[in-house]
Amino acid sequence: MWLGFSLAAYSVVGNDSIQTLGTFLSSNEERPWYILWLFAGSILTATLVYGWAQYGGDVSYDRLAKYPVKENMGWIYLLPPLVLMALTKTGIPVSTSFLILTFFNEKNMYSMIQKSALGYFLAFIAAIILYFLITNSFEKRNANTEMTSSSRKYWTVAQWFSTGFLWSQWLIQDFANIYVYLPRNISSTQLAISLTILLSMLAYIFYRKGGNIQKIVKAKTNTSDIRSATIVDLLFAIILYFFKEVSNIPMSTTWVFIGLLAGRELAIKWKLNGSIHKNTSRDIFMDLGKVFFGLLISIILVFIIKWFG
């Protein structure tokens, strides 16, 4: 139980957290890693404890209602986080929701795919519309002008606020992927132990400055600029909040993130250059292909479990 939880915690935090914290890390590289960790860790703690108190010990915010506890989990249930850890080292942004939750109830895969695909489409369209409107007045100016000390202070506060909001919304979605290995209503002792494990995993990720998945974020236009990073984080947070309110069905935040970056990149390139270079289209389709590769791996592993089960 705890081994599965620990592996899931490391794999989910290592793979998925960069979606929410990647731009934050990129634009705050000059700050000590432990300061950034204290900020993210305090929000993680508050979000976890609030969910535990509000939902009677269910820290998944009721997202595991259709995923019954497996009383006798054999070694086969360690495969999802182990595979996810291996894929993370290659920099592939796979969906942890499909890789892990599908093992516990494959009947819910179709509804997860529907909601995640809708998330990708909505994020893609929202990003295109937003960045068509602000690229010339905002992104282009950011790329060509340096911030003053006063404006930097303002944007630092704005970015930390938007990152905090985004981080909390992501945690509410992805706690299910981690806590699926534990009882649905955990005790205060289990809460303390699991929180310690999560904070330790998060510290390691911050110490490593995000790892390989961070390269996807840095490859996108202007994401290291704190002003641009703030807008990305805020848009992502609003979309996750919307889907949190729509239903408690788990979804892939990875699909939403990739859709947002794809729409943003297309709009910026078109507005700045008047056309979309083939390299931009190739990168977008490659990122999307990696996401579908993760889904394919999830489906294959489900059949493996059934075979051994």
Secondary structure as the mmCIF struct_conf table of DSSP 4:
data_model
#
loop_
_struct_conf.conf_type_id
_struct_conf.id
_struct_conf.beg_label_comp_id
_struct_conf.beg_label_asym_id
_struct_conf.beg_label_seq_id
_struct_conf.end_label_comp_id
_struct_conf.end_label_asym_id
_struct_conf.end_label_seq_id
HELX_RH_AL_P HELX_RH_AL_P1 TRP A 2 SER A 26
TURN_TY1_P TURN_TY1_P1 SER A 27 GLU A 30
BEND BEND1 ARG A 31 ARG A 31
HELX_RH_AL_P HELX_RH_AL_P2 TRP A 33 GLN A 54
TURN_TY1_P TURN_TY1_P2 TYR A 55 GLY A 57
TURN_TY1_P TURN_TY1_P3 VAL A 59 LYS A 66
BEND BEND2 TYR A 67 TYR A 67
BEND BEND3 GLU A 71 ASN A 72
HELX_RH_3T_P HELX_RH_3T_P1 TRP A 75 LEU A 78
HELX_RH_AL_P HELX_RH_AL_P3 LEU A 79 LYS A 89
TURN_TY1_P TURN_TY1_P4 THR A 90 GLY A 91
HELX_RH_AL_P HELX_RH_AL_P4 THR A 96 THR A 96
HELX_RH_PI_P HELX_RH_PI_P1 SER A 97 LEU A 101
HELX_RH_AL_P HELX_RH_AL_P5 THR A 102 PHE A 104
HELX_RH_3T_P HELX_RH_3T_P2 GLU A 106 ASN A 108
HELX_RH_AL_P HELX_RH_AL_P6 MET A 109 ILE A 134
HELX_RH_PI_P HELX_RH_PI_P2 THR A 135 GLU A 139
HELX_RH_AL_P HELX_RH_AL_P7 LYS A 140 ASN A 144
HELX_LH_PP_P HELX_LH_PP_P1 GLU A 146 THR A 148
HELX_RH_AL_P HELX_RH_AL_P8 SER A 149 TYR A 179
TURN_TY1_P TURN_TY1_P5 VAL A 180 TYR A 181
BEND BEND4 LEU A 182 LEU A 182
BEND BEND5 ARG A 184 ASN A 185
HELX_RH_AL_P HELX_RH_AL_P9 SER A 188 TYR A 207
TURN_TY1_P TURN_TY1_P6 ARG A 208 GLY A 210
TURN_TY1_P TURN_TY1_P7 ASN A 212 ILE A 213
HELX_RH_AL_P HELX_RH_AL_P10 GLN A 214 LYS A 218
TURN_TY1_P TURN_TY1_P8 ALA A 219 ALA A 219
BEND BEND6 LYS A 220 LYS A 220
TURN_TY1_P TURN_TY1_P9 THR A 221 SER A 224
BEND BEND7 ASP A 225 ASP A 225
HELX_RH_AL_P HELX_RH_AL_P11 ILE A 226 VAL A 246
HELX_RH_AL_P HELX_RH_AL_P12 THR A 253 ASN A 273
BEND BEND8 GLY A 274 SER A 275
HELX_RH_AL_P HELX_RH_AL_P13 LYS A 278 PHE A 308
#
